[in-house]
Amino acid sequence: MEDEYLQKLQPFLDKNNGNLSAAIRDAIEIADAALQGHESVEDALEYFTQDSTKYPEIRNGLIESGECILISQLSFRWLIENTDGILLDDELVSEIFNPYQIKSVSGLLEYFNTRSRNMGWDVNAYLSTWEDNTEVIVVENGDPSLRAYLAELISIFLGRYLNFDVSFVHRKSNSIRIFLKEYRSNMDVPPGVRKNFGTLDYTFKEIKSKPDFWTSLIERYRLQRYQRVNINKDIFETFISGGIPDVISFFETSAGKPIQEIPLYELFAICKRLVSITQLANDVERSVEKEKVILKIRHQFSEETAIAKLVEFFSKLFQTAGYETEVRTLSNLIIIEFKDAC
């Protein structure tokens, strides 16, 4: 037997007063105990090696201190999937990543990978460069729900502390690619991070601030199958007084430009959004017939006066935008034909 292994047996020799046979028996007993729960000798050796990423000492210490708890993958996935769209609080971000120690993207990823190894997440992240020299952080491997959770943590930290925003997020079966762009955030969550990870954040905060109002309203919409109209008080007042409300500001705010400068395709998109928000109509459909753009607005009004007001409402809108139209109605359909060819 080589000296290297004899030295490893030394504690057992000391225990047994130099008796080699007794020392080997003790070593076999410990080896047998160590193999329990492992599929192979190699797996056990990796688990108990000092530098092993599976070594449980750190995690056991966190559990014993009460800082962490064990949770099943099924429960964890349920939590992540049912809070999707709600931004993680800054306390959670700074609990994982210390903003006083991490000052660069490379430092963030190095810290993340080290912690992932120590905690057994089996998720790793690295910086890559896309075709147009865009910097991309790739987060890959591990449980999909955990990977999504950690990708959001990384993105929020980048936005709040490292002056980056997220222009796009590409989710694949085994990885998440986070496309970065420079952004001076002043500690706020940048709009790109909010768009890609927090689409429901403001909504849930509003619901929590007035739960009785919103739960009652949602229940009414649900029971009435969304056959309700939602408009501002001033628009409602204009309608009942016989006038046609002015919604130009809604279009200009949405497009960020005067209504005369909004392209027709963008007007259609904003119009569809307005209909979805207000429920003034069921749907807006765009088509091209004989090189003419046709807009079809489906509604469920039966009163002729109401339909006439709806026709006047949309006609005034497109007229203000500088487009000549011809309008006709058919049952629950308003057809607006734009006179200019495509």
C-alpha positions as YAML, in Angstrom:
chain: A
units: angstrom
residues:
- id: 1
  name: MET
  ca: [0.00, 0.00, 0.00]
- id: 2
  name: GLU
  ca: [1.34, 3.43, -0.97]
- id: 3
  name: ASP
  ca: [2.30, 6.00, 1.64]
- id: 4
  name: GLU
  ca: [-0.52, 8.33, 0.48]
- id: 5
  name: TYR
  ca: [-3.17, 5.81, 1.58]
- id: 6
  name: LEU
  ca: [-1.30, 4.77, 4.70]
- id: 7
  name: GLN
  ca: [-1.36, 8.42, 5.79]
- id: 8
  name: LYS
  ca: [-5.12, 8.49, 5.27]
- id: 9
  name: LEU
  ca: [-5.36, 5.40, 7.48]
- id: 10
  name: GLN
  ca: [-3.29, 7.03, 10.23]
- id: 11
  name: PRO
  ca: [-6.31, 8.25, 12.30]
- id: 12
  name: PHE
  ca: [-7.65, 4.68, 12.28]
- id: 13
  name: LEU
  ca: [-4.23, 3.26, 13.21]
- id: 14
  name: ASP
  ca: [-3.96, 5.69, 16.11]
- id: 15
  name: LYS
  ca: [-7.43, 4.66, 17.30]
- id: 16
  name: ASN
  ca: [-6.50, 0.97, 17.17]
- id: 17
  name: ASN
  ca: [-2.97, 1.25, 18.60]
- id: 18
  name: GLY
  ca: [-1.33, 0.51, 15.26]
- id: 19
  name: ASN
  ca: [-3.42, -2.57, 14.46]
- id: 20
  name: LEU
  ca: [-3.68, -2.40, 10.65]
- id: 21
  name: SER
  ca: [-6.47, -4.98, 10.35]
- id: 22
  name: ALA
  ca: [-8.63, -3.15, 12.90]
- id: 23
  name: ALA
  ca: [-7.90, 0.18, 11.20]
- id: 24
  name: ILE
  ca: [-9.00, -1.23, 7.82]
- id: 25
  name: ARG
  ca: [-12.22, -2.64, 9.37]
- id: 26
  name: ASP
  ca: [-13.08, 0.82, 10.76]
- id: 27
  name: ALA
  ca: [-12.35, 2.42, 7.40]
- id: 28
  name: ILE
  ca: [-14.66, -0.11, 5.69]
- id: 29
  name: GLU
  ca: [-17.45, 0.67, 8.18]
- id: 30
  name: ILE
  ca: [-17.18, 4.41, 7.46]
- id: 31
  name: ALA
  ca: [-17.01, 3.77, 3.70]
- id: 32
  name: ASP
  ca: [-20.16, 1.63, 3.91]
- id: 33
  name: ALA
  ca: [-21.99, 4.41, 5.78]
- id: 34
  name: ALA
  ca: [-20.78, 7.00, 3.27]
- id: 35
  name: LEU
  ca: [-22.08, 4.94, 0.32]
- id: 36
  name: GLN
  ca: [-25.63, 4.93, 1.68]
- id: 37
  name: GLY
  ca: [-27.82, 7.06, -0.58]
- id: 38
  name: HIS
  ca: [-25.26, 7.21, -3.41]
- id: 39
  name: GLU
  ca: [-25.42, 5.29, -6.65]
- id: 40
  name: SER
  ca: [-21.68, 4.74, -6.99]
- id: 41
  name: VAL
  ca: [-18.32, 5.12, -5.28]
- id: 42
  name: GLU
  ca: [-17.53, 8.03, -7.61]
- id: 43
  name: ASP
  ca: [-20.74, 9.83, -6.64]
- id: 44
  name: ALA
  ca: [-19.95, 9.41, -2.94]
- id: 45
  name: LEU
  ca: [-16.38, 10.61, -3.43]
- id: 46
  name: GLU
  ca: [-17.60, 13.72, -5.25]
- id: 47
  name: TYR
  ca: [-20.13, 14.38, -2.51]
- id: 48
  name: PHE
  ca: [-17.59, 14.21, 0.32]
- id: 49
  name: THR
  ca: [-14.61, 15.83, -1.43]
- id: 50
  name: GLN
  ca: [-13.59, 19.08, 0.27]
- id: 51
  name: ASP
  ca: [-14.11, 21.21, -2.87]
- id: 52
  name: SER
  ca: [-17.25, 19.40, -3.97]
- id: 53
  name: THR
  ca: [-20.18, 21.53, -5.13]
- id: 54
  name: LYS
  ca: [-22.51, 19.01, -3.45]
- id: 55
  name: TYR
  ca: [-20.97, 19.26, -0.01]
- id: 56
  name: PRO
  ca: [-23.91, 19.97, 2.31]
- id: 57
  name: GLU
  ca: [-22.15, 21.87, 5.11]
- id: 58
  name: ILE
  ca: [-23.14, 25.36, 3.94]
- id: 59
  name: ARG
  ca: [-26.74, 24.43, 3.26]
- id: 60
  name: ASN
  ca: [-27.09, 22.49, 6.50]
- id: 61
  name: GLY
  ca: [-25.75, 25.48, 8.41]
- id: 62
  name: LEU
  ca: [-28.31, 27.78, 6.77]
- id: 63
  name: ILE
  ca: [-31.14, 25.40, 7.62]
- id: 64
  name: GLU
  ca: [-29.99, 24.95, 11.22]
- id: 65
  name: SER
  ca: [-29.74, 28.70, 11.71]
- id: 66
  name: GLY
  ca: [-33.30, 29.18, 10.48]
- id: 67
  name: GLU
  ca: [-32.21, 31.39, 7.57]
- id: 68
  name: CYS
  ca: [-33.36, 28.80, 5.02]
- id: 69
  name: ILE
  ca: [-35.94, 26.02, 4.93]
- id: 70
  name: LEU
  ca: [-36.38, 22.94, 2.77]
- id: 71
  name: ILE
  ca: [-39.22, 23.05, 0.25]
- id: 72
  name: SER
  ca: [-40.25, 20.54, -2.38]
- id: 73
  name: GLN
  ca: [-39.73, 21.30, -6.06]
- id: 74
  name: LEU
  ca: [-43.49, 21.01, -6.63]
- id: 75
  name: SER
  ca: [-44.24, 23.68, -4.01]
- id: 76
  name: PHE
  ca: [-41.46, 25.94, -5.25]
- id: 77
  name: ARG
  ca: [-42.65, 25.71, -8.85]
- id: 78
  name: TRP
  ca: [-46.19, 26.55, -7.78]
- id: 79
  name: LEU
  ca: [-44.96, 29.66, -5.95]
- id: 80
  name: ILE
  ca: [-42.88, 30.86, -8.91]
- id: 81
  name: GLU
  ca: [-45.48, 30.14, -11.58]
- id: 82
  name: ASN
  ca: [-48.28, 31.81, -9.60]
- id: 83
  name: THR
  ca: [-46.30, 34.97, -8.87]
- id: 84
  name: ASP
  ca: [-45.07, 35.34, -12.45]
- id: 85
  name: GLY
  ca: [-45.27, 38.98, -13.51]
- id: 86
  name: ILE
  ca: [-44.79, 40.41, -10.00]
- id: 87
  name: LEU
  ca: [-41.36, 41.97, -9.48]
- id: 88
  name: LEU
  ca: [-39.25, 40.65, -6.63]
- id: 89
  name: ASP
  ca: [-38.70, 43.08, -3.77]
- id: 90
  name: ASP
  ca: [-35.33, 44.76, -3.43]
- id: 91
  name: GLU
  ca: [-34.83, 43.03, -0.07]
- id: 92
  name: LEU
  ca: [-34.81, 39.66, -1.85]
- id: 93
  name: VAL
  ca: [-32.36, 40.91, -4.46]
- id: 94
  name: SER
  ca: [-29.92, 42.37, -1.96]
- id: 95
  name: GLU
  ca: [-30.23, 39.23, 0.19]
- id: 96
  name: ILE
  ca: [-28.80, 37.17, -2.69]
- id: 97
  name: PHE
  ca: [-26.42, 39.80, -4.12]
- id: 98
  name: ASN
  ca: [-24.65, 42.29, -1.85]
- id: 99
  name: PRO
  ca: [-24.67, 45.66, -3.68]
- id: 100
  name: TYR
  ca: [-21.79, 46.92, -1.53]
- id: 101
  name: GLN
  ca: [-19.50, 44.12, -2.73]
- id: 102
  name: ILE
  ca: [-20.55, 43.65, -6.37]
- id: 103
  name: LYS
  ca: [-19.50, 46.51, -8.67]
- id: 104
  name: SER
  ca: [-19.44, 44.95, -12.15]
- id: 105
  name: VAL
  ca: [-21.26, 42.46, -14.36]
- id: 106
  name: SER
  ca: [-18.33, 40.04, -14.22]
- id: 107
  name: GLY
  ca: [-18.26, 40.32, -10.43]
- id: 108
  name: LEU
  ca: [-22.01, 39.64, -10.29]
- id: 109
  name: LEU
  ca: [-21.73, 36.51, -12.42]
- id: 110
  name: GLU
  ca: [-18.71, 35.20, -10.52]
- id: 111
  name: TYR
  ca: [-20.53, 35.70, -7.22]
- id: 112
  name: PHE
  ca: [-23.68, 34.09, -8.63]
- id: 113
  name: ASN
  ca: [-21.89, 30.98, -9.92]
- id: 114
  name: THR
  ca: [-20.03, 30.50, -6.65]
- id: 115
  name: ARG
  ca: [-23.23, 30.76, -4.65]
- id: 116
  name: SER
  ca: [-25.02, 28.44, -7.07]
- id: 117
  name: ARG
  ca: [-22.34, 25.78, -6.54]
- id: 118
  name: ASN
  ca: [-22.43, 26.17, -2.77]
- id: 119
  name: MET
  ca: [-26.22, 26.06, -2.59]
- id: 120
  name: GLY
  ca: [-26.67, 23.22, -5.06]
- id: 121
  name: TRP
  ca: [-28.80, 25.23, -7.50]
- id: 122
  name: ASP
  ca: [-27.06, 23.68, -10.52]
- id: 123
  name: VAL
  ca: [-27.65, 26.93, -12.44]
- id: 124
  name: ASN
  ca: [-24.78, 28.81, -14.06]
- id: 125
  name: ALA
  ca: [-24.58, 32.20, -15.78]
- id: 126
  name: TYR
  ca: [-22.07, 33.73, -18.16]
- id: 127
  name: LEU
  ca: [-21.67, 36.81, -20.34]
- id: 128
  name: SER
  ca: [-21.85, 36.44, -24.11]
- id: 129
  name: THR
  ca: [-21.94, 38.77, -27.12]
- id: 130
  name: TRP
  ca: [-24.68, 38.73, -29.76]
- id: 131
  name: GLU
  ca: [-24.17, 39.38, -33.47]
- id: 132
  name: ASP
  ca: [-24.60, 43.17, -33.16]
- id: 133
  name: ASN
  ca: [-22.17, 43.33, -30.20]
- id: 134
  name: THR
  ca: [-25.05, 43.37, -27.75]
- id: 135
  name: GLU
  ca: [-24.04, 41.94, -24.37]
- id: 136
  name: VAL
  ca: [-26.15, 38.97, -23.34]
- id: 137
  name: ILE
  ca: [-26.25, 37.17, -20.02]
- id: 138
  name: VAL
  ca: [-27.02, 33.47, -20.45]
- id: 139
  name: VAL
  ca: [-28.57, 31.69, -17.46]
- id: 140
  name: GLU
  ca: [-28.73, 27.96, -18.04]
- id: 141
  name: ASN
  ca: [-29.32, 24.51, -16.54]
- id: 142
  name: GLY
  ca: [-31.05, 23.71, -13.27]
- id: 143
  name: ASP
  ca: [-34.76, 23.61, -12.50]
- id: 144
  name: PRO
  ca: [-36.73, 25.82, -14.96]
- id: 145
  name: SER
  ca: [-38.68, 27.64, -12.22]
- id: 146
  name: LEU
  ca: [-35.54, 28.28, -10.18]
- id: 147
  name: ARG
  ca: [-33.74, 29.44, -13.33]
- id: 148
  name: ALA
  ca: [-36.53, 31.95, -14.08]
- id: 149
  name: TYR
  ca: [-36.47, 33.21, -10.49]
- id: 150
  name: LEU
  ca: [-32.69, 33.71, -10.53]
- id: 151
  name: ALA
  ca: [-32.75, 35.37, -13.97]
- id: 152
  name: GLU
  ca: [-35.19, 37.94, -12.60]
- id: 153
  name: LEU
  ca: [-32.96, 38.54, -9.56]
- id: 154
  name: ILE
  ca: [-29.96, 39.11, -11.84]
- id: 155
  name: SER
  ca: [-31.93, 41.50, -14.07]
- id: 156
  name: ILE
  ca: [-33.25, 43.60, -11.19]
- id: 157
  name: PHE
  ca: [-29.78, 43.86, -9.68]
- id: 158
  name: LEU
  ca: [-28.35, 44.96, -13.03]
- id: 159
  name: GLY
  ca: [-31.05, 47.61, -13.33]
- id: 160
  name: ARG
  ca: [-30.87, 48.97, -9.82]
- id: 161
  name: TYR
  ca: [-27.15, 48.87, -9.15]
- id: 162
  name: LEU
  ca: [-25.13, 48.45, -12.37]
- id: 163
  name: ASN
  ca: [-26.89, 50.87, -14.78]
- id: 164
  name: PHE
  ca: [-28.22, 48.31, -17.23]
- id: 165
  name: ASP
  ca: [-31.68, 47.69, -18.61]
- id: 166
  name: VAL
  ca: [-33.10, 44.61, -20.34]
- id: 167
  name: SER
  ca: [-34.07, 45.10, -23.96]
- id: 168
  name: PHE
  ca: [-35.26, 41.54, -24.57]
- id: 169
  name: VAL
  ca: [-35.50, 38.17, -22.83]
- id: 170
  name: HIS
  ca: [-35.34, 34.93, -24.84]
- id: 171
  name: ARG
  ca: [-36.54, 31.90, -22.90]
- id: 172
  name: LYS
  ca: [-35.53, 28.45, -24.17]
- id: 173
  name: SER
  ca: [-36.04, 24.97, -22.76]
- id: 174
  name: ASN
  ca: [-32.72, 24.95, -20.90]
- id: 175
  name: SER
  ca: [-31.63, 28.58, -20.79]
- id: 176
  name: ILE
  ca: [-32.69, 32.20, -20.52]
- id: 177
  name: ARG
  ca: [-30.90, 34.89, -22.53]
- id: 178
  name: ILE
  ca: [-31.03, 38.41, -21.10]
- id: 179
  name: PHE
  ca: [-30.17, 41.08, -23.67]
- id: 180
  name: LEU
  ca: [-28.64, 44.16, -22.03]
- id: 181
  name: LYS
  ca: [-28.48, 47.84, -22.85]
- id: 182
  name: GLU
  ca: [-26.97, 50.69, -20.88]
- id: 183
  name: TYR
  ca: [-29.40, 52.68, -18.77]
- id: 184
  name: ARG
  ca: [-29.00, 55.19, -15.95]
- id: 185
  name: SER
  ca: [-31.57, 53.93, -13.48]
- id: 186
  name: ASN
  ca: [-31.00, 56.03, -10.33]
- id: 187
  name: MET
  ca: [-31.84, 52.94, -8.26]
- id: 188
  name: ASP
  ca: [-35.28, 52.52, -9.86]
- id: 189
  name: VAL
  ca: [-36.31, 49.39, -11.73]
- id: 190
  name: PRO
  ca: [-35.78, 50.23, -15.44]
- id: 191
  name: PRO
  ca: [-38.73, 49.97, -17.85]
- id: 192
  name: GLY
  ca: [-37.24, 47.02, -19.76]
- id: 193
  name: VAL
  ca: [-36.89, 44.94, -16.58]
- id: 194
  name: ARG
  ca: [-40.47, 45.82, -15.63]
- id: 195
  name: LYS
  ca: [-41.73, 44.96, -19.14]
- id: 196
  name: ASN
  ca: [-39.97, 41.58, -19.29]
- id: 197
  name: PHE
  ca: [-40.43, 40.46, -15.69]
- id: 198
  name: GLY
  ca: [-43.05, 42.67, -14.02]
- id: 199
  name: THR
  ca: [-46.00, 43.03, -16.38]
- id: 200
  name: LEU
  ca: [-48.48, 42.43, -13.53]
- id: 201
  name: ASP
  ca: [-46.55, 44.23, -10.81]
- id: 202
  name: TYR
  ca: [-48.54, 47.48, -10.73]
- id: 203
  name: THR
  ca: [-51.78, 45.54, -11.19]
- id: 204
  name: PHE
  ca: [-51.27, 43.33, -8.15]
- id: 205
  name: LYS
  ca: [-50.15, 46.25, -6.02]
- id: 206
  name: GLU
  ca: [-53.31, 48.14, -6.97]
- id: 207
  name: ILE
  ca: [-55.47, 45.10, -6.20]
- id: 208
  name: LYS
  ca: [-53.82, 44.75, -2.79]
- id: 209
  name: SER
  ca: [-54.34, 48.45, -2.04]
- id: 210
  name: LYS
  ca: [-58.13, 48.22, -2.72]
- id: 211
  name: PRO
  ca: [-59.04, 44.53, -2.55]
- id: 212
  name: ASP
  ca: [-62.78, 45.01, -1.91]
- id: 213
  name: PHE
  ca: [-63.22, 47.28, -4.92]
- id: 214
  name: TRP
  ca: [-61.22, 45.16, -7.36]
- id: 215
  name: THR
  ca: [-62.54, 41.76, -6.31]
- id: 216
  name: SER
  ca: [-66.10, 43.09, -6.60]
- id: 217
  name: LEU
  ca: [-65.41, 44.64, -10.01]
- id: 218
  name: ILE
  ca: [-63.71, 41.50, -11.34]
- id: 219
  name: GLU
  ca: [-66.61, 39.38, -10.13]
- id: 220
  name: ARG
  ca: [-69.08, 41.65, -11.94]
- id: 221
  name: TYR
  ca: [-67.09, 41.47, -15.17]
- id: 222
  name: ARG
  ca: [-66.87, 37.70, -14.88]
- id: 223
  name: LEU
  ca: [-70.55, 37.15, -14.17]
- id: 224
  name: GLN
  ca: [-71.58, 39.52, -16.97]
- id: 225
  name: ARG
  ca: [-69.06, 37.97, -19.38]
- id: 226
  name: TYR
  ca: [-67.31, 41.32, -19.84]
- id: 227
  name: GLN
  ca: [-70.42, 42.95, -21.32]
- id: 228
  name: ARG
  ca: [-69.66, 46.18, -19.49]
- id: 229
  name: VAL
  ca: [-68.34, 49.52, -20.69]
- id: 230
  name: ASN
  ca: [-65.45, 51.14, -18.84]
- id: 231
  name: ILE
  ca: [-64.96, 54.85, -19.64]
- id: 232
  name: ASN
  ca: [-63.81, 58.00, -17.84]
- id: 233
  name: LYS
  ca: [-66.41, 60.20, -16.17]
- id: 234
  name: ASP
  ca: [-65.80, 63.10, -18.55]
- id: 235
  name: ILE
  ca: [-66.26, 60.81, -21.58]
- id: 236
  name: PHE
  ca: [-69.46, 59.41, -20.08]
- id: 237
  name: GLU
  ca: [-70.72, 62.94, -19.41]
- id: 238
  name: THR
  ca: [-70.02, 63.92, -23.03]
- id: 239
  name: PHE
  ca: [-71.86, 60.87, -24.34]
- id: 240
  name: ILE
  ca: [-75.02, 61.38, -22.26]
- id: 241
  name: SER
  ca: [-75.08, 65.08, -23.12]
- id: 242
  name: GLY
  ca: [-75.25, 64.16, -26.80]
- id: 243
  name: GLY
  ca: [-71.70, 65.02, -27.78]
- id: 244
  name: ILE
  ca: [-68.74, 62.99, -29.04]
- id: 245
  name: PRO
  ca: [-65.84, 62.70, -26.56]
- id: 246
  name: ASP
  ca: [-62.31, 63.66, -27.56]
- id: 247
  name: VAL
  ca: [-59.86, 60.78, -27.07]
- id: 248
  name: ILE
  ca: [-57.05, 62.29, -29.14]
- id: 249
  name: SER
  ca: [-54.87, 62.68, -26.06]
- id: 250
  name: PHE
  ca: [-55.07, 58.90, -25.45]
- id: 251
  name: PHE
  ca: [-53.69, 58.21, -28.93]
- id: 252
  name: GLU
  ca: [-51.00, 60.90, -28.73]
- id: 253
  name: THR
  ca: [-49.85, 59.70, -25.31]
- id: 254
  name: SER
  ca: [-49.74, 56.08, -26.50]
- id: 255
  name: ALA
  ca: [-47.75, 56.94, -29.64]
- id: 256
  name: GLY
  ca: [-45.66, 59.78, -28.19]
- id: 257
  name: LYS
  ca: [-46.42, 62.06, -31.14]
- id: 258
  name: PRO
  ca: [-49.22, 64.29, -32.52]
- id: 259
  name: ILE
  ca: [-52.09, 62.30, -33.98]
- id: 260
  name: GLN
  ca: [-51.45, 63.65, -37.50]
- id: 261
  name: GLU
  ca: [-48.00, 62.01, -37.38]
- id: 262
  name: ILE
  ca: [-49.21, 58.58, -36.27]
- id: 263
  name: PRO
  ca: [-49.02, 56.01, -39.09]
- id: 264
  name: LEU
  ca: [-52.24, 54.22, -39.94]
- id: 265
  name: TYR
  ca: [-51.01, 50.80, -38.77]
- id: 266
  name: GLU
  ca: [-50.12, 52.32, -35.38]
- id: 267
  name: LEU
  ca: [-53.52, 54.05, -35.17]
- id: 268
  name: PHE
  ca: [-55.14, 50.65, -35.66]
- id: 269
  name: ALA
  ca: [-53.05, 49.10, -32.88]
- id: 270
  name: ILE
  ca: [-53.93, 51.89, -30.44]
- id: 271
  name: CYS
  ca: [-57.56, 51.72, -31.51]
- id: 272
  name: LYS
  ca: [-57.61, 47.99, -30.74]
- id: 273
  name: ARG
  ca: [-56.10, 48.71, -27.31]
- id: 274
  name: LEU
  ca: [-58.72, 51.41, -26.63]
- id: 275
  name: VAL
  ca: [-61.53, 49.00, -27.53]
- id: 276
  name: SER
  ca: [-60.02, 46.33, -25.29]
- id: 277
  name: ILE
  ca: [-59.77, 48.73, -22.34]
- id: 278
  name: THR
  ca: [-63.18, 50.37, -22.67]
- id: 279
  name: GLN
  ca: [-65.21, 47.46, -24.10]
- id: 280
  name: LEU
  ca: [-66.95, 49.96, -26.40]
- id: 281
  name: ALA
  ca: [-66.76, 47.25, -29.05]
- id: 282
  name: ASN
  ca: [-65.96, 43.55, -29.19]
- id: 283
  name: ASP
  ca: [-63.12, 43.57, -31.67]
- id: 284
  name: VAL
  ca: [-61.28, 45.59, -34.30]
- id: 285
  name: GLU
  ca: [-60.15, 43.78, -37.43]
- id: 286
  name: ARG
  ca: [-57.98, 45.21, -40.23]
- id: 287
  name: SER
  ca: [-57.96, 43.86, -43.79]
- id: 288
  name: VAL
  ca: [-57.03, 44.95, -47.33]
- id: 289
  name: GLU
  ca: [-59.54, 44.63, -50.16]
- id: 290
  name: LYS
  ca: [-58.83, 45.88, -53.70]
- id: 291
  name: GLU
  ca: [-55.83, 47.85, -52.42]
- id: 292
  name: LYS
  ca: [-58.06, 49.63, -49.91]
- id: 293
  name: VAL
  ca: [-57.58, 49.37, -46.14]
- id: 294
  name: ILE
  ca: [-60.75, 48.21, -44.40]
- id: 295
  name: LEU
  ca: [-61.39, 48.44, -40.66]
- id: 296
  name: LYS
  ca: [-64.17, 46.25, -39.26]
- id: 297
  name: ILE
  ca: [-65.47, 47.05, -35.78]
- id: 298
  name: ARG
  ca: [-67.68, 44.41, -34.19]
- id: 299
  name: HIS
  ca: [-70.04, 45.45, -31.40]
- id: 300
  name: GLN
  ca: [-73.14, 44.23, -29.56]
- id: 301
  name: PHE
  ca: [-75.24, 47.40, -29.51]
- id: 302
  name: SER
  ca: [-78.80, 47.12, -30.84]
- id: 303
  name: GLU
  ca: [-80.06, 50.70, -30.33]
- id: 304
  name: GLU
  ca: [-79.66, 52.75, -33.52]
- id: 305
  name: THR
  ca: [-78.75, 55.90, -31.58]
- id: 306
  name: ALA
  ca: [-75.94, 54.09, -29.78]
- id: 307
  name: ILE
  ca: [-74.60, 52.65, -33.04]
- id: 308
  name: ALA
  ca: [-74.72, 56.09, -34.69]
- id: 309
  name: LYS
  ca: [-72.72, 57.57, -31.79]
- id: 310
  name: LEU
  ca: [-70.14, 54.82, -32.14]
- id: 311
  name: VAL
  ca: [-69.83, 55.48, -35.89]
- id: 312
  name: GLU
  ca: [-69.44, 59.20, -35.25]
- id: 313
  name: PHE
  ca: [-66.87, 58.53, -32.54]
- id: 314
  name: PHE
  ca: [-64.54, 56.53, -34.82]
- id: 315
  name: SER
  ca: [-65.16, 58.74, -37.87]
- id: 316
  name: LYS
  ca: [-64.16, 61.84, -35.91]
- id: 317
  name: LEU
  ca: [-61.04, 60.10, -34.66]
- id: 318
  name: PHE
  ca: [-59.71, 59.17, -38.12]
- id: 319
  name: GLN
  ca: [-60.79, 62.50, -39.59]
- id: 320
  name: THR
  ca: [-58.72, 64.33, -36.96]
- id: 321
  name: ALA
  ca: [-55.79, 62.10, -37.88]
- id: 322
  name: GLY
  ca: [-56.10, 63.31, -41.48]
- id: 323
  name: TYR
  ca: [-57.71, 60.29, -43.17]
- id: 324
  name: GLU
  ca: [-60.76, 60.33, -45.44]
- id: 325
  name: THR
  ca: [-63.11, 57.45, -44.81]
- id: 326
  name: GLU
  ca: [-66.34, 55.96, -45.96]
- id: 327
  name: VAL
  ca: [-68.46, 54.27, -43.30]
- id: 328
  name: ARG
  ca: [-71.28, 51.76, -43.55]
- id: 329
  name: THR
  ca: [-73.01, 49.59, -40.98]
- id: 330
  name: LEU
  ca: [-74.28, 46.03, -41.21]
- id: 331
  name: SER
  ca: [-76.04, 44.41, -38.26]
- id: 332
  name: ASN
  ca: [-73.41, 44.39, -35.45]
- id: 333
  name: LEU
  ca: [-70.60, 45.49, -37.74]
- id: 334
  name: ILE
  ca: [-69.18, 48.93, -38.55]
- id: 335
  name: ILE
  ca: [-67.10, 48.94, -41.75]
- id: 336
  name: ILE
  ca: [-64.70, 51.84, -42.26]
- id: 337
  name: GLU
  ca: [-63.04, 52.06, -45.68]
- id: 338
  name: PHE
  ca: [-60.05, 54.36, -46.10]
- id: 339
  name: LYS
  ca: [-60.16, 56.17, -49.43]
- id: 340
  name: ASP
  ca: [-56.41, 56.32, -49.99]
- id: 341
  name: ALA
  ca: [-54.92, 53.23, -51.64]
- id: 342
  name: CYS
  ca: [-52.35, 51.15, -49.78]
...
